[in-house]
Every structure is written in C-alpha cells, then in structure tokens.
Amino acid sequence: MIHRRTAVALLASPLLLTGCGGGAEATGRRTPPTRPAPTATPASAVQAEQAHQGIPGLGPARSAAIPERCEQAVVVTGRGKDSPLCTVALHQRTTAGWQTGPRWPGHNARRGWSAHHVLDDLRSPLGVYTLSDAGGLLPDPGSKLPYHHSGGFHSPGTGFEGEPLEGCFDYVIAIDYNRRPGTSPLDWTRPLGPKRGGGVWLHVDHGGPTHGCVSVGKGHMRELLRTLDPARHPVVVMGHADWLAV
C-alpha cells in the first residue's frame, strides 16, 4: 500500500603580525615606518563572495537553466563523460546567495553521460530536472517531498561489479526526467515515450555503477529527504564536469 505525505563556515581569524619595539631607539637610528601587514580575508566573506558569483563549477549556460524560483539545487558532478564516478552536493540559496554543503561521493551510469538518453544505453541524462517525489522500501524518514512507501521498491540481484543491490531502493528521490511529476517514483508514465528511458532516481549507493540513476550513501539520502522542500522548488543539475562548466 502506498502512503503519501506532503511534505560553516569556519571563520578564519585574521593573521596578526606582532613584533618587538625598542631596537631602533637603542641604536639611535631611525627606521622607516613599516606598512601594516595584510590580514587574511575571513572564510565567511569568501563564502559570501562565492555565493554571489553563483554555484561553483557551473558555467553561465547551466546556471541560467536553473529556474529563478529554485532555492535548492543538488549538483551531481561526474568525473568524466564516460566515467561512472561522481560527487553530489546540495546548494541552498540564502539572502547572501548560494551556500554549498558537503560533497559526497557517488555513482552514475556505467558508461557515463548522454545528452540524448535512451533506454538501456547505460548513460545518465545530462540536464537540469525538478525533484518532486520520493519514496522507498523503508518507512518515511521525515521527507518533506511527498513520500511513497511501498514494497515495490524491492531490488534483488547484483550490480555490474557483482555487488548486491538489496537495499539500494530503501530511499529514492525521483528525477523528473521522462516522468509525470506528482506521482510515485514507481509510476511508469513516460511522456517522451518508453524508448527514451525513465525511472531515473537518486537512490542509496550499492558500491558500483548504475543503469542511469545517481546514487549516494544511505545517510546522505536521508539528509536529502529531510532537507529538500517542495516550497523551495528543488532541482538536480547533473552531468560531467566539463559539461557543467559551460
């Protein structure tokens, strides 16, 4: 049965230059005045400046693709076009601009990335997609997104490297690629047609490449579920680093 529920900066202390006086007086010689030593910029100021410049790693085209009303952006940065390795970070917009959370290691599709994802190409779709719905085999951990608890998220078998898949769908967040927002991640409606693939999710990492999804650690998935808020219009920005930088 499916249940739905709607949902540091470290301050771097300025570097202080201290010295002893009296040396010049003792010799009777005058020394030229010294200029004050420059102080280090506090990390909070650097972070604020970066926030005004936008999300680190995103070029103007990718930044422009993020809707203005979006206040939460999960950025998935692939290691390379054909690599299954990536990092995931949640960025949140504040009055000072974008603030960046920790970077988490993860996996994407076995063959990397594609600008025209199709069924069984073993590539994750490049793009900016909304995040509307979540679910999983385990009970709702406190998700702000509508959460669909179902036994349909069972994931038997093994992955590409022989790793067990059991538990990788304990928590999932549907990526709105070729799907109907506002439905369970298990909904198989494909607006672009079945040949363009679908069922692309953020889910629990199983230690190897995916078919097209993005995976991170179980604790990180719980954190995303408890943080992503429909009222803040979250999106995922996903692709390899070179593509994101455009």
C-alpha positions in Angstrom: 0.0 0.0 0.0 1.4 3.4 -0.9 1.2 6.2 1.6 1.7 9.8 0.5 2.8 12.6 2.8 3.2 16.2 1.6 5.8 17.1 2.6 30.1 26.7 8.4 31.6 28.2 7.6 34.7 28.2 9.7 35.8 31.8 10.5 39.4 32.2 9.6 40.9 34.5 12.1 42.9 37.4 10.6 46.6 36.9 10.6 48.2 39.2 13.2 51.7 40.4 12.8 53.4 41.0 16.1 56.9 42.5 16.8 59.2 43.9 19.4 59.9 47.6 19.7 62.9 49.4 21.1 65.5 48.2 18.7 65.8 51.5 16.8 65.8 53.6 20.0 68.6 51.5 21.4 70.9 52.3 18.5 69.7 55.8 17.9 68.9 55.1 14.3 65.6 55.8 12.7 64.0 53.1 10.7 61.4 53.7 8.0 57.8 53.2 9.0 56.6 49.8 8.3 53.4 49.1 6.4 50.7 47.2 8.3 50.7 43.5 7.3 47.7 42.4 5.2 45.1 40.4 7.1 43.5 37.3 5.8 40.0 37.5 4.4 37.6 35.7 6.8 36.3 32.5 5.3 32.7 33.8 5.8 33.5 36.7 3.5 35.0 34.4 0.8 32.0 32.2 1.0 29.6 35.1 0.6 31.5 36.3 -2.4 31.4 32.9 -4.0 27.7 32.8 -3.3 27.1 36.0 -5.2 29.1 34.5 -8.1 26.8 31.5 -8.3 27.2 27.8 -7.7 30.9 26.7 -8.0 31.5 24.6 -11.1 28.5 25.8 -13.1 29.1 27.9 -16.1 26.7 30.6 -17.3 24.6 28.3 -19.5 24.0 25.8 -16.8 23.4 28.5 -14.2 20.8 30.1 -16.4 19.0 26.8 -16.8 18.2 26.8 -13.0 14.7 28.4 -12.5 14.8 31.7 -10.7 12.4 30.4 -8.1 14.6 27.5 -7.3 16.2 27.7 -3.8 17.7 24.2 -3.6 20.0 22.6 -6.2 21.5 19.2 -6.0 24.6 19.3 -8.2 25.9 15.9 -9.5 29.4 16.4 -10.9 30.6 13.4 -13.0 34.3 12.7 -13.1 34.3 12.4 -16.9 31.9 11.9 -19.9 32.4 8.2 -19.8 33.0 7.7 -16.1 30.6 6.2 -13.6 32.0 8.2 -10.7 30.6 11.4 -9.4 30.3 13.7 -6.4 27.0 15.1 -5.1 26.4 18.4 -3.2 23.4 20.3 -2.1 23.4 24.0 -2.7 20.9 26.3 -0.9 20.0 29.9 -1.8 20.0 32.3 1.0 19.8 36.1 1.3 23.5 36.2 0.7 23.3 33.9 -2.3 24.1 30.2 -2.9 25.6 28.3 0.0 27.3 25.0 -0.6 27.0 21.9 1.6 29.5 19.0 1.8 30.4 16.9 -1.2 29.5 13.3 -1.2 31.0 10.5 -3.3 28.6 8.7 -5.6 28.0 6.7 -8.8 26.2 7.5 -12.0 25.5 5.2 -15.0 28.1 2.6 -16.0 29.0 4.3 -19.4 28.8 7.9 -18.1 26.6 10.6 -19.6 24.4 11.3 -22.6 22.7 14.4 -24.0 20.1 12.1 -25.6 19.5 9.3 -23.1 17.7 6.3 -24.5 16.5 3.0 -22.9 19.4 0.7 -21.9 22.2 3.0 -23.1 23.7 2.8 -19.6 24.3 6.5 -19.5 22.8 9.1 -17.2 20.9 12.0 -18.8 22.6 15.4 -18.8 20.4 18.2 -17.7 18.5 20.3 -15.1 15.5 18.5 -13.7 13.0 19.2 -11.0 12.7 17.0 -7.9 9.0 16.4 -7.0 8.5 13.0 -5.4 10.3 10.5 -3.2 9.7 7.0 -1.8 11.3 3.8 -0.7 11.1 0.4 0.7 11.7 1.8 4.2 9.2 4.0 6.1 9.3 7.7 5.6 12.4 9.1 7.5 10.9 12.6 7.7 10.8 13.6 4.0 9.5 17.0 3.0 8.8 15.7 -0.5 5.7 13.5 -0.9 6.9 10.0 0.2 5.6 6.8 -1.3 6.2 3.8 0.9 5.9 0.6 -1.0 7.2 -3.0 -1.2 7.6 -2.3 -5.0 10.9 -0.7 -4.2 12.4 -4.1 -3.6 15.7 -4.5 -5.5 17.1 -8.1 -5.7 20.0 -9.2 -7.7 23.6 -7.9 -8.2 25.1 -4.9 -9.9 27.7 -4.7 -12.7 30.5 -5.5 -10.3 28.8 -8.3 -8.5 27.7 -6.1 -5.6 24.3 -6.9 -4.0 21.5 -4.5 -4.9 19.5 -5.2 -1.9 18.6 -2.0 -0.1 19.6 0.4 -2.8 15.9 1.5 -3.1 15.4 1.8 0.6 15.2 5.6 -0.2 14.7 7.1 -3.6 14.1 10.6 -5.0 12.6 10.6 -8.5 14.4 12.8 -11.0 11.8 14.4 -13.3 13.3 13.0 -16.5 10.6 11.5 -18.8 8.1 11.1 -15.9 5.0 12.7 -14.6 5.7 14.9 -11.6 3.3 14.4 -8.7 3.2 10.6 -8.9 5.0 7.8 -7.2 8.6 7.1 -8.5 7.1 3.7 -9.4 4.7 5.3 -11.9 5.7 4.2 -15.4 4.1 7.1 -17.4 6.7 8.2 -20.0 5.8 11.5 -21.7 8.7 11.2 -24.2 7.9 7.6 -24.9 9.4 4.4 -23.5 12.4 4.4 -25.8 13.7 7.5 -24.1 14.1 5.6 -20.8 12.9 6.7 -17.4 12.9 5.6 -13.8 16.0 7.8 -13.2 16.4 8.3 -9.5 18.6 9.5 -6.7 19.0 6.3 -4.5 21.1 4.6 -2.0 24.6 3.7 -3.3 25.3 -0.1 -3.7 29.0 0.3 -4.4 29.0 0.2 -8.2 27.7 1.9 -11.4 24.0 2.3 -12.1 21.9 1.9 -15.2 21.1 5.6 -15.3 20.5 6.8 -11.8 22.7 8.7 -9.3 23.5 7.0 -6.0 24.9 8.3 -2.7 25.3 6.8 0.8 22.2 5.9 2.8 22.8 8.6 5.4 23.2 11.2 2.7 19.9 10.1 1.1 18.1 10.6 4.5 19.7 14.1 4.7 18.4 15.0 1.2 14.9 13.7 2.0 14.7 15.7 5.2 16.1 18.9 3.6 14.6 19.1 0.0 11.4 21.2 0.3 8.8 21.5 -2.4 8.2 25.0 -1.3 11.8 25.8 -2.3 11.4 24.2 -5.7 14.4 21.9 -5.7 16.2 20.7 -8.8 19.1 18.5 -9.7 21.8 19.7 -12.1 23.6 16.7 -13.4 26.5 16.0 -15.8 30.2 15.6 -16.2 32.4 18.5 -15.0 33.2 19.8 -18.5 29.5 19.9 -19.4 28.6 21.7 -16.2 31.2 24.3 -16.7 29.7 25.6 -20.0 
